[in-house]
Every structure is written in C-alpha cells, then in structure tokens.
C-alpha cells in the first residue's frame, strides 16, 4: 500500500474506536483501555503519525487519546502516561515490548487493531524477535494491518506470522510515472561539487530540495562547502536529537528552509538488495572504513578515544529519513552520493512527486575510471556507482520509467572551477570535525529548549533556526556573488534583471573603495561651500550703498 493512500486508512479504525466507546456506558471501565497499537521502525515516523492522528482527532481529543512511546522520554515517565490508558499507542517494537514486559502496557483483553507501518523495514531493522515476543502479550483475536511501499520476502514471513487469510490491497498510481522526472549525470567527484554549486546558485531547480549523501562526514563537508557561497542548508542525520530532527522536518515542510542535506545511514544496512553480492561488498567497504577510523583513533590520546566513543554512541539506531517520513512539496531530490542499492534509490526519489504534484530527481554517478582521483573528496561507495546504476535502470524499466541524461556543457562551467576548488580547500577534515561537534552541541541545546521552554512558548519556535552558519572561518565575501562575465548562457546573472545595455554606462567600478580619495572629495566640496559663504567674495557696491541710505534715514 502506498503512503499517499495509506493515510486514509486511520480514519476508518478511528471511527471504529469512537463507535465502540459510544456503545458503552460512561461509567464503564472498558471505555479507558488501549484498543490500538501502531508499530513503526523509526522515531521520526512515530512523531509524524502521532501528529497526524492528533490532527484528525482535533474535535474529539477528549474522547480518543494518543500516546507516543518512541521518543527519548525515560521509561518511568512513559509509565505515568500509560496509567491513563490511552486508546492508541504509537511505538517502536523494542519500546512496546519493554512496556509489555514491565506490565505498564496491558492489552491482552482490550486490543482490537495492530498496525505495522513500513513492514519490510521493521524486520530489516532486526525487530523480528521483538515482534514474536510482542505476539505473546496480545489477544488471540484482533485485526492486523501491514503497510509497506515494497513487498519483500520479509513481508511474506511477517504475513505468515500475523495474518490469517489476509486480504491484499495493491494500489498503483498510473500518473506517478508522468509526475516524476528522473535524471542522471556521469561526472567526477570534484565535478559533483561544481554541479551542485551551479544548480543551487543559479537556481536551476526552483523550490525545496533534499540532497542525499552516504555518511555524516559527507553531510557536513557539503554543508560547509555551500556555506562558502552563502547558500544556507540544514543537516539531518542520526547524531542530532530527535526533537531537533522533527523540528527541522516540520520547518522544512512549512517552507522555512529550502535545502536539506540528509543522510540515510539508518537505512544503509536495511536497504541492501539480496539478489546480488554487490551490496554486501558495499556494506563491507563501509564497515572497513569504520574500522580504519577506529584504528586511527587508537593512535591518538585517551581523551580523543573517549570523545570518539561518546560521539559514536550518540547515533540513533532508530533514525530513518528516506522511509516513511512525510516531506511536503519537495520539488527535487538530488542524489549527491549515489545510493547503495536499487531499493534505497526508489525510496529516496519517492520523497518527491507526491500527492499528485510534479517532481524531479537528479543523481550523480561516478564512472569507475574517475573514482579516487582526489582522495580528499572521494566517497567509499563511489566505485560501485555504475553497477548499482545499471541495476536501477533495469528496475525502473519494469515500471516504464526512464532515467534521462542531465546534459551540461562543462565548458561553460569552467569559469567556476577555481571558485569551487578554493572552497573545497577551505573545507578541511579538521573543519568538518569542529563543525560536526559544534552542530551536535547546539542542536542538543536546541533540543532541550524544544522540550521545556517551547512547550509553554510555541511562538518562540520561529526564532530557532537550524540553517545557521556552522564554521564561518575562511569564508570570502566575494564568493557570495557571481560577476556577469562568469555567467554561462544557461541562466541570467544572479539577482540582476537588467540587460547588458543597462550596464554599459556604469564605467569603472573598483573592487575596494579608497577612503583617502573620498576624504579629498569631501574637503573640496567643503572649500567650495566656504567660498560661496565668504562675505568678502560675495560683497557688492550696490548693496553697500543701499544699506548706508537706510542707516541715514533712521
């Protein structure tokens, strides 16, 4: 079942809950029981589902209560929430199992509906044993709903585990192929930065855009690179607190931010294709990179080791952005780093062209012969781009979708290359580490503010921004603007609507103004004013004679 159609389903079983509660007398204890459990793989999805349900129940919030157990709230605080016996519980399988085992959540005699969203992702996150244990705490008769954008062997196993004589509903959107336009460009790893700079700076893509990369360091490298040209963007990864991640998505949906640089490392292991050994190689490469980082950290001091461990432990295992999270009005998805599987590609580009709106996707593919030319900007998964891209093409052809080549005349962009290279030299590994730590610290502070202060002052959320400059060192102000002589034919000069004829009479404009020359001009103007006001130089004989006559008459 697709996501756009699945949102209509909750209204049905919400109505069922209301009908069942109305049939009971007000004094009955059965009115306050948990009737539905919604299991989701990620915390972001849990927050969005909770908000969606509360929006549906805005006029009957006193009758039906929803509780989200997937956040960072301690178990003891959540137990106090469960004492009120909410009608609907939204949680990840691990947190739901913990409450069932502690008997703070008892549904053996009251559960009516079990909903599992993103069913294929639930099992790939390693929740299979948790689901089996959860079933032991549920009644024998209840309704089960499995929702997934893709059908896999894991979903078949889950169907056998939960469902009996299931009714399968498969929805196909006929207009989807026409709404989504897919492009790909083959380029070197440095040309990725050149193209993303030209595309964003010249506004070749209008509207909100999600830029996907394959790891957190690449996320901050790209953000710092864009900051060199005063292009603001938000970072979305597993190191950020849940409240900050949710607030970033909400503000992005409202149009406050235009660009998000996101990682889907939470889905990295779960989205590996099983029909080939290629993705296992990609996974091994990523794990080997982690091992290299650990070995490198061993050479540093013990303080650096502890910081490294603390930083790695802060990653949220239940993070996910390319699956389930509802981004609104996304104009384009850019795969800055090509995804590691065909499934991941499908879910990434699925963030745009939703709800009968047009969208486009652009993917950068690095040919084998161009991989590793510049070690400072290389990506470990780039050597598999061509093989995975060929698999994506085959999979898209099955649905009559075509990935078109995104043609650029690179000769027109050569004038920007020196700017891009200067910006990349400024984004060093040390700068990335400092920016990464600084961003996590500020977002933790923001998260605490979101949790306490902004509950009482919701209007102050507008002041809190996530796209501020992280590491402004070595940012050159002239990089913000593009001179007309560098502009290619593909777009007019940025921020200028005038023609070339309007600029012909401007004359010579110096890059820096000379304050000494300005001082001389002021002195000459003041001298000229003094000459006009000097009575000896403006005195006339006729005026003097007339003034003498007046004095004699008096």
Buried (B, 14 or more C-beta within 10 A) or exposed (E): BBBBEBBEBBEEBBEBBBEBBEEEEEEEEEBEBBBBBBBBBBBBBBBBBBBBBBEBBEEEEEEBBBBBBBBEBEEEEBBEBBEEBBBBBBBBBBBBBBBBEEEBBBBEEBBBBBBBBBBBBBBBBBBBEBBEBBEEBBEEEBEBBBBBBBBBEBBEEBBEEBBEEEEEEEEEBEEBBEBBBBBBBBBBBBBBBBBBBBBBBBEBBEBBBBBBBBBBBBBBBBBBBBBBBEBBBBBBBBBBBBBBBBBBBBBBBEEBBBBBBBBBBBBBBBBBBEEBEBBEBBBEBBEEBEEEEEEEBEEEEEEEBEBBEEBEEEBBEBBBBBBBBBBBBBBBBBBBBBBBBBBBBBBBBBBBBBEEEEBBBBBBBBEEEBBBEEEEBBBBBBBBBBBBBEBBBEBBEEEEBEBEEBEBEEEBBEBBBEBBEEBBEBBBEEBBBBBBBEBBEBBBEBBBBBBEEBEEEEEEBEEBBBBEEBBEEBBEEEBEBBEEEBBBEEEBBBEEEEEEEEEEEEEEEEEEEEEEEEEEEEEEEEEEEEEEEEEEEEEEEEEEEEEEEEEEEE
